[in-house]
Amino acid sequence: MQPLFLFKLAGIPFFSFTTLVVGGMAAGILAGMPAWRRAGRSPQDAVELAAWMTFPALCCGRIVHIATNLDYFVERPAQMVWFADGGLGLVGVSGGAVLGLWLWGRRRGECVAELLDLAVLPTLTLATMAWVGAFLHGSQYGAPSDSNIALELRDNYGVVLARWPTQLWAAGWAALCALASIIARGAERRAGSVAAFALSMYSAGMLFIDASRGDPSIYIWGLRMTQSLYVVVLGCGIVNLGRICRRS
């Protein structure tokens, strides 16, 4: 069963995607707080950084979603500002979050590489819950398939077909990468190494998982726009890991 909303409070529906994304933000902050404290930083700074990352992430994510579904929104302009039930482009969300982190770090004179290390576990925690929310809502849905492992799932238009369980694969992979980031953080490391390792791992897996998606997308050189993002992140991560290894 894929409930469009999880529950109602005072008659207000709490949509599965939005509720789990907001819950993922809170869970991410809690998951990252021990490392944040060990780095000698205050909880107030963690909440402030999360706020700086969230606003541009939501704005950029919505802009990218509208751009990739422009025909739909041209006919329904009033829905451009309504995304309580989903509708965020991953490329925009990622770019906006990084922009917010960079701006906060520059404003505070912080080392951005160290901030990325601290932010990677909260980010992957959020990604895990967001993919579960996408599964429940039917967004970022898998392509139709007659495979034995396909599930009867709906898309965000309400059409139920046997599909690849793309969102569940992605949620499981994000959770595994979050665990890997915790393990990597316990090892001797240089600034930026945990983020480079965990995000490279996540991008490498998602590059293949994303190929099973069936929702509309802009294609760049034969790859979905999100796959192109994963290629860029994977390349940057490998280059940074190489630099870190040479300096060790």
C-alpha positions in Angstrom: 0.0 0.0 0.0 1.2 3.5 -0.9 -0.7 6.1 1.2 -0.7 9.5 -0.4 -0.7 11.0 3.1 0.2 9.4 6.3 -2.4 11.0 8.6 -4.6 14.0 9.1 -4.3 16.5 12.0 -7.2 18.9 12.5 -8.3 18.1 9.0 -4.9 18.9 7.5 -3.3 16.1 5.5 0.3 15.3 6.1 1.5 14.0 2.8 3.9 11.1 2.9 6.6 12.6 0.8 6.7 16.0 2.6 6.3 14.5 6.1 9.2 12.1 5.6 11.4 14.7 4.1 10.8 17.0 7.0 11.3 14.1 9.4 14.5 13.2 7.5 15.8 16.7 8.1 15.2 16.3 11.9 16.6 12.8 11.9 19.6 13.9 10.0 20.4 16.7 12.4 20.1 14.3 15.4 22.3 11.7 13.6 25.0 14.2 12.9 24.9 15.9 16.3 27.5 13.5 18.0 30.1 14.2 15.4 29.2 17.9 15.4 29.8 18.0 19.2 33.1 16.1 19.0 34.3 18.7 16.5 33.7 21.3 19.3 30.7 23.0 17.6 27.5 24.1 19.2 24.0 22.6 18.4 22.8 26.0 17.5 25.4 26.2 14.7 24.2 22.8 13.4 20.6 24.1 13.3 21.7 27.3 11.6 23.7 25.5 9.0 20.7 23.2 8.3 18.5 26.2 7.8 21.0 27.8 5.4 21.1 24.5 3.4 17.3 23.9 3.4 16.0 27.1 1.9 18.2 27.2 -1.3 17.7 23.4 -1.6 13.9 23.7 -1.7 14.0 26.7 -4.0 16.4 25.2 -6.5 14.8 21.8 -6.3 11.4 23.3 -7.2 12.8 25.3 -10.0 14.5 22.2 -11.6 11.2 20.2 -11.1 9.2 22.9 -12.9 11.8 23.1 -15.7 11.6 19.3 -16.3 7.8 19.3 -16.3 7.3 22.7 -18.0 4.3 21.6 -20.2 2.4 20.5 -17.1 3.0 23.7 -15.2 2.3 26.0 -18.1 -1.3 24.6 -18.0 -1.4 24.7 -14.2 0.6 27.8 -13.1 -1.1 27.9 -9.7 0.7 24.7 -8.8 4.2 26.0 -9.3 4.4 27.1 -5.7 2.6 24.1 -4.2 4.9 21.2 -3.4 3.5 19.8 -0.2 2.8 16.5 -2.1 6.3 16.3 -3.7 7.8 17.8 -6.7 11.5 18.6 -6.1 14.3 18.0 -8.6 17.2 16.1 -7.0 19.8 18.0 -9.1 18.4 21.3 -7.8 18.1 20.1 -4.2 21.7 18.9 -4.2 23.0 22.1 -5.8 21.0 24.3 -3.5 22.1 22.5 -0.4 25.8 22.7 -1.4 25.4 26.4 -2.2 23.9 27.0 1.2 26.7 25.1 2.9 29.3 27.0 1.0 27.7 30.4 1.8 27.4 29.6 5.5 31.0 28.4 5.6 32.3 31.5 3.8 30.3 33.7 6.1 31.8 32.0 9.2 35.3 31.5 7.8 34.9 27.7 8.1 36.7 25.0 6.3 34.2 23.8 3.7 35.8 20.3 3.5 35.3 19.8 7.2 31.7 21.0 7.0 31.1 18.5 4.2 32.4 15.7 6.4 30.0 16.7 9.1 27.1 17.1 6.7 27.4 13.8 4.8 25.7 11.6 7.5 22.7 14.0 7.9 22.4 14.3 4.1 22.3 10.5 3.6 19.9 10.1 6.5 17.6 12.6 4.8 18.1 10.9 1.4 17.0 7.5 2.9 13.8 8.9 4.3 13.1 11.0 1.2 13.3 7.9 -1.0 10.9 6.1 1.4 8.6 9.1 1.0 8.9 8.9 -2.8 8.0 5.3 -2.6 4.9 6.0 -0.6 3.8 8.9 -2.7 4.6 7.3 -6.0 7.1 9.9 -7.2 10.5 9.1 -8.8 8.8 5.9 -9.8 10.4 2.9 -11.5 9.8 1.9 -15.2 7.3 -0.8 -16.0 8.8 -4.3 -15.8 7.7 -7.9 -16.1 10.5 -9.1 -13.9 9.9 -11.4 -10.9 11.1 -8.7 -8.6 8.8 -6.0 -9.9 6.1 -4.7 -7.6 2.6 -3.5 -8.3 3.2 0.2 -7.7 1.5 3.5 -8.8 3.2 6.5 -10.3 2.3 10.1 -9.2 -0.5 10.1 -11.8 -2.2 7.2 -10.0 -1.4 4.6 -12.7 -0.7 1.2 -11.1 1.6 -1.2 -13.0 4.3 -3.8 -12.3 7.4 -1.6 -11.8 11.0 -1.8 -10.7 11.0 -0.8 -7.0 13.5 2.0 -7.7 12.7 4.0 -4.6 13.2 1.1 -2.3 16.5 0.3 -3.9 17.6 3.9 -3.6 16.5 4.1 0.1 18.4 0.9 0.9 21.5 2.2 -0.9 21.4 5.6 0.9 21.1 3.8 4.3 24.1 1.6 3.4 26.1 4.6 2.4 25.2 6.4 5.7 26.5 3.4 7.6 29.7 3.4 5.5 30.2 7.1 6.4 30.0 6.3 10.1 32.6 3.6 9.7 34.8 5.8 7.6 34.6 8.6 10.2 36.1 6.3 12.8 39.3 5.8 10.8 42.2 8.2 10.5 41.3 10.8 7.9 41.9 14.2 6.3 39.3 16.9 5.9 36.9 16.1 3.1 37.8 12.4 2.9 34.6 11.1 4.6 32.4 13.2 2.3 34.4 12.2 -0.8 34.2 8.5 0.0 30.5 8.4 1.0 29.2 10.6 -1.8 31.3 8.7 -4.4 29.9 5.4 -3.1 26.3 6.8 -3.2 26.7 8.3 -6.6 28.2 5.1 -8.1 25.3 3.0 -6.9 22.7 5.6 -7.8 24.1 5.9 -11.3 22.8 2.4 -12.0 19.7 2.5 -9.8 18.6 5.7 -11.5 18.5 3.8 -14.9 15.5 1.9 -13.7 13.4 5.1 -13.2 10.4 5.6 -15.4 9.4 9.2 -14.6 10.0 12.0 -17.2 13.5 13.6 -17.3 15.7 15.8 -19.4 18.5 13.7 -20.9 22.1 14.9 -21.3 24.3 12.7 -23.6 21.9 9.8 -23.2 21.8 10.0 -19.4 19.0 11.3 -17.2 19.8 14.7 -15.6 20.1 13.0 -12.2 22.6 10.4 -13.7 24.6 13.3 -15.1 24.8 14.7 -11.5 26.0 11.4 -10.2 28.7 11.2 -12.8 29.9 14.7 -11.8 29.8 13.9 -8.1 31.5 10.6 -8.6 34.3 12.2 -10.7 34.8 14.9 -8.1 34.9 12.4 -5.3 37.4 10.2 -7.0 39.7 13.1 -7.8 39.5 14.4 -4.2 40.2 10.9 -2.8 43.2 10.7 -5.1 44.5 14.1 -3.8 44.0 13.1 -0.2 45.8 9.8 -0.7 48.8 11.6 -2.3 49.0 14.0 0.6 48.9 11.1 3.2 
